[in-house]
Amino acid sequence: MSSTVHSNWCGGKDHGFFNQSRRNFLSVGFLSTLGISLNEVLALESKSTFPVKAKSVINIFLPGGMAHQESWDPKIYAPIEYRGPLGSIPTVIPGVHFSENMPMTAKIADKITVVRSMTHGEAAHERGTHNMMTGYKPSPAVTYPSFGSVVSHELGVRNNIPPYILIPSLPTEFAGTGYLSKMYSGFSLNADPAQAGYKVQDLSFPAGVDSKRFTTRKSMLETVNDHFSSANSDDRLNASDSFYQKAYNLIGSDSAKAAFDIETEPAALRDIYGRNAAGQRLLLARRLVEAGTRFVTVTYGGWDMHDNIASGIKNQLPNFDQAYAALIKDLEQRGMLDETLVMVTSEFGRTPKINATAGRDHWPSVYSIALAGGGIKKGYVHGSSDSVGAQPDNDPLTVENLSATVYSLMGIDPDKRLMTPDARPVSIVYNGHVEKDLLS
């Protein structure tokens, strides 16, 4: 085993028990001399000292690599070949500009934090997405779980509604459970709330089944499950059992089912969000966290704009701008913003210089994300990129530090270690720390 992989599995941090090295401490012989097991050690380490600031997270993922220059970090004084074809507008924060296609977000900039110094080293879509969905660099040794699956594992179900929901569906395999049990998978809607006739599958009784017959079927299934569970401990069986139980709880809870019914929202509010994919997905996300969901991943658009970036941005950013601003204001008016963390992320940014086809290519060295609510500062810009948007100029934010910050705000210790199926302990976050400058 390489030293890198070993430190990754073991958390990369010495907690100081009896001044022993982590390798010695985790050895079977050393543990046995203390009369304790590895699981007991991990349980001792699992007690979080982080107060819960964010009861829920809405993670808005913009796949393809959103250009920071055409969104959160316009280079208004750079030469045209770097500045690009679009203009900018001032925000309510003095001296801070956003893209000309973000007028509504510019008006609520005093309620959010923009990070202009996000950075990592992965220029391929799959690897960049892995970073932003798991908080880890891809590794051949371990398949890492997504943020939502870790949150589901650590915090569980609230109000009979799935703790981890995907709108409209699983955006990538990296939004899955990794080494955790499949029972911590996200609940995928497999439907777009912006479409006419939108309906989430399997939230109602099948045709010909009433509540009495439903209860009888549930009792019969529980009897069969008890028999098989006593003879098998396979993860697939346990996950299937868990899925059935969660499905029964969801179908049997009128309030939980109602959370998915976007038609009950006032028409005027649906119009404010926008009658489009961005607007209705974010409105549904608000309904779900309001009902008790802990982590919602919303995917919107396609931002891989190698060609004609001006047209691509104009086609997609205005709808996002409207929906995002509406979400922040809606959460604030309902008294939910301070306890709901809203993230806007993408796998990387775009090249500093406009290319020969009037677009921008992949660029992970520096890009922008946005955070709001859930213990995050308001009206703050963290870090900066250089004059042409090529490198962090100050206060770079790594994927690991972002991850540690998000988990800590939910009351989850990022240094806590979880067990893989082959009994190896893996830190929730490896080599990351809470970025205190982001906190309110």
N, C-alpha and C positions, 0 to 999 in steps of 0.2 A: 504494500500500500504506500502510495506516495505521501510525503509530508503534507502536500497541499490538500489532497483529498481527506487525509486524516483530520487536519485542523478544521476542514469544512464540516465533516460529519460531527465532530465533537464540539463545534460551536466557536472555535477560534478564540476562546476567552478563558482565563483562569479565574475561577470563583474563590480561590484561596482556601479551600478546605484543607486544614492541617499542613498548609504550605507545600502540598505535594503537587507534582506535575499532573496535567490532565491525563496523560497516558498512563501513569502509575495509578492514578485514582480510579480510572475506569477499568483497570485490570481486575479480573475475577478474583484473583488471590487477595488483592488489597481490600476489595469490598467485603469479601467473606470474613476477613479478620475483624472488620467493624460490625459484622453481623447484620449487614443491610444489603439490599439488592440494588441493581442499577435503576429499576423502575422506582424504587423508593427515593433514590437520589434525585431523579428527574422530577418526582412529585414535590420534593423540597424546593427545587429550583423554580417550580411553576407558579409559585405564589407571586402574582404581579403587584408591584407597588405603584402602578400607573393609574391615576384617577381617570374615570371614564368621562371624556369630553364629547366624543362622537358616539351616539347611540346607533347611528346608521351611516353608511357610506353610499353615495351615488358616484360611480366611476364611469365617466363619459369618455369612451375610447374612440378616437378618430383614426381609423386604420389607414395605412399607406404612407404616413409621414407628413404631418401638416407643416407647411412652411412658416417658420417663425417670423420671417420678414413680411409676409402677407397677412399676419394676424396680430400676435401679441407684441412683436418687437420690430416695428418698421424702422428702417435705416434712413431717416428723413434727410440726413446730410451727406450720405454716401453718393458716389458717382452713380449714374443711371444704370450701369451694367450690374451694380450690386443692389441698388435701391429697388430696381424692378419697375414694372409698368403701372403699379397702383399707388395711390396716394395714401395719406394718413389723416386722422382727425385727433384733436386733443380730447383727453378724458377729463373727468372731474378732479383728477389728481394733477396739480400743477406740474407742467413739464413732461407729463407722460402721454404718449400718443399710442393709439391702436390703429389697425387697418381702417381705411375708409369704409370697408364693408362691415364694420362692427360699431355702428352708431349707438345701438341700444346698450351694448355691453360697456361702451365708454361712459355712459351715464350712471352705471352702477359699479364703476371701478373702485369706488370708496368702500365697497362691501366685500372685496375679494383680495387675494394675493396673487400676483403674477410672478412666476419664477422664470427669469430670462437666462439662467445659467445652468439648465439641466444638461447633463453630459454622460455619455458612456462611449464605448468603442465598437459597437456592433452596427455595421452598415447594411446588413442583410435584413430583409423584412422579418423573417422567421426569428432570427436571433434578437433583433431589437424588440419584437413583440414579446418574446419570452422574458426579456428583462423587465418590461413594463407590466406584465401580467403576474409575475412570480416574485420579483425583487431579487432574482438570481441570474447570474450569467449561465448560459447553457452548459451542461456538463454531461459527458458520457457515463459518469458514475452514478448519478442520481437523477430521477425524474421529479422535479419540484412541483408542489401544489400551487395553485393560483391564490391570490389574496382572498377571493371569495370562499374558496374551500377551506383555507386556514381559519377564517372567521367562523364559518359554519362548524368546523371541528371544535373550536375553542369556546364559542358562545351559544351554539345550539339554536333551537326553534323558539320563537316568541309569538304568542297569539295564534298558534296553529298555522302560521304562514311560513313558507319555505324561507330559511335564513339567507339563501343565496339564489338570486334570480337573474336570468339573462334576457335582455330585451334587444332584439326580438328572438335571438337564438345564440348558440355557442359560436363566438366569433373566431375561435382558434382552439386547437387542442391544448394550448398553453393556458387556457382559462379553465382547465380541468383540475382533477384531484391529485395528480402526480403520485407520490408514494403513499398518500392517504387513501383510506377506504373509499370506494365508489359511493358510499352512502353520503358523502359530503359533496357530491356533484351539484352543480347549479341546476335550478329548475328553469328549463328553456321554454319560452312561450310558443316558439315555432309559429308565430303570427305577428303581424305588424299592426299596432293599434291605430295607425293612420289609414289602413285599408277599410273600405266599405265592408260591412258585415263581420268586422273583427270579432273573433271569439277564441278564447283559450281552450284548447282541447282538454277533455277529461275532467272538467270542473263540475259537471252535472251528472245525475244518475242516468245510466243507459236507458234506452227505450224499454218500457215494460218493467222497470225496477222502481219500486217505491221505497220509502224509508224503512219499512218493516223488513222487506226482502233484502235490502241493503245490509241491515244489522245481522240478519241470519247468515248471509254470505260472509260477512266479516268474521263472525264467530267460527264458521267452518274453516276459513282460511287460517285463523289463528291456531286451531287445533292441528291442522296439517303442518304449519310452520313449527309448532312446538316439537312435533315428532322429529322433523328433519334437523332442527337446530340442536337437538340433544345428541344427534349422531354425526353432525358435520359442523365444522367451524370455518368453512370456506368463505372468503371475503365476498365472492359473488352472491352466495346465498344470503349472507348477512345484509349485503347492500340491497338485494331484492326485497328482503323482509322489511328493511327500513323504508324503501320507496313505497311499498304497499301501505305501511302504517302512516306515512306522511300524506299519502294520497287520500286515505280514509279520513284522516283528520281534516284535510283541506276540504274535501267534498262535504263532510259533516258540519263544517263551520260556515254559517251564512255570512258572518262578518268578514272572514278570510276570503271567501269567494267574491264578495262585493268589492274587494280592493282591486280586482282585475277588471271591473266593469267601468270602463272609462266613459260609457254613455251616460252615467249618472252625474258627470261633471256639468256645471252650467255651460251652455253654449258660448256665452260671452268669454268665459275663462279659456275654453278650448281655442277660441279665436285669438286670444292674447298670446297663447303659446305658439299658435300657428297650426293650421290644418294640413300638416305635412309630416314627414317621417321624424324630423328633428323635434317638432313641437309635441306631437302626441306621444312619442317615446319618453320624453322628459316629463311630461305631465303624468304618464302612467308610473314612472319611477317615483315621483313624489307621492302618489297614492299608495304605492307599495311600502315605502319607508314609513309613511304615516300609519299604515296598518300593522307594522311590526317587522318587516323585512330588515335584515341587518346589512346586507351588501347587495347592491344592484349594479350590474355592469350593463351599460347602454352603449351600443355600437351605432355610429352614424357616419354615413358618407364614405367616399373614397378619395384619399388625399395624395395619391402617388402621381403627382403632376409633373412628369418629365417634359411635357409639351404644353404650350399655350396656357401657362399658369394663370394668366389674367382671367381667361374665360372660365377655367375650372373653379377658381376662387369665387367668382361672381355667381356661379351656379349653385354653390353649396354653402358658402359662409353666411350669407344673409339669413337663411332659415335657421342656422345654428345660433347666430347672434340674437335673433328674436326669441328663440326657445330658451336659451341659456339665461338671458336677462330676465325673462318671465319666471323661470324656475327660482332664481335667487330672490327675486322680490316676493314671490308666492311663499317660499319657505320663511322668509323674514316676517311677512304679514301674519302667518299662522303661528309664529313663535317657535318655529322648528329649525331655523338656520343655525343657531348656536349649538344645536345637538346633532346636526346632520353635516357630515363632511362631503363636500362636492368637489370631485377631481375632474379635470379635463386633461387628458394625456394623449400622446401619440408615440409611435415607436422610435421616432427620431425626427430631425428637422430636414431642411433642404440646403443645398449648396449655396455658398455666399454669392456666387456669380450666376447670372442668368445664362443658360446654355444656348446652343445654336438653334434649338427648336422652341425658343421662348419659354422654356420651363426651368425647373431646378431639379437636381438629382439628389440622391441620398446623402445625409450629413448628420452623423451622431455626435460630433464633437461639441456642439452646443445647439440647444433648441429651447423652446418655451413650453411650460405647462401652466395651469391655473388651479388654485385651491381656494376654497371658501368654506366658512362655517366650521362647526365642530372643533373649536379651539384654535383656529387659524387667525392670524392678524387680518385686520381690514384696512384697505387702502394702502397696501404695501407692495413694493416691487423688490423681490429678492434677487440679488446678483445682477450681472449684466453681461452681454456679449460685447466683443470688440466693435470697432467702428464699421466693419463690414459684415458682422454676424458670423464670423468664422470660428472663434474660440471664446471660452469664458474669459471675461475681463476681470471679474472678481467674484468671490463667494460661489464657486461651482457647487452644484448639488448633484450628488451621485444617486444612482438607483437604490443603493443600499441605505443611504441616509434618508431618502424619501420613504422607503419601506418602513424603516424603524420608526419614523415619525408618525406614519399612518397607523401602524399597529399600536403604538403607545397611546395615541388619542382615543383608541377604542378600548383601552385598558388591558391590552395584550402585551406581555413582556416580549420584545423582539429577540431577546437572548434565550428565551425558553427553547428547549430542545424537544422535538417530537421524534417518535420512533418509526423507522421504516419497517416494512414487512420482515426484513431479515435482521431486525433488532439492532439497528444502528441509529444512534441519536443524531439528529440534524437540527441545527439552530433554525428558528423561524426566519431570522435574518442573519447573514454572515458578515461580520466585519462592518457593521453599520452603527451609526449613533443618531440619536434624536437631534434634529436641526432646530435648536431652541429659538433661533432668530425668526422662524416661521410662526411661532406660537404667540397667541394673544396674551 
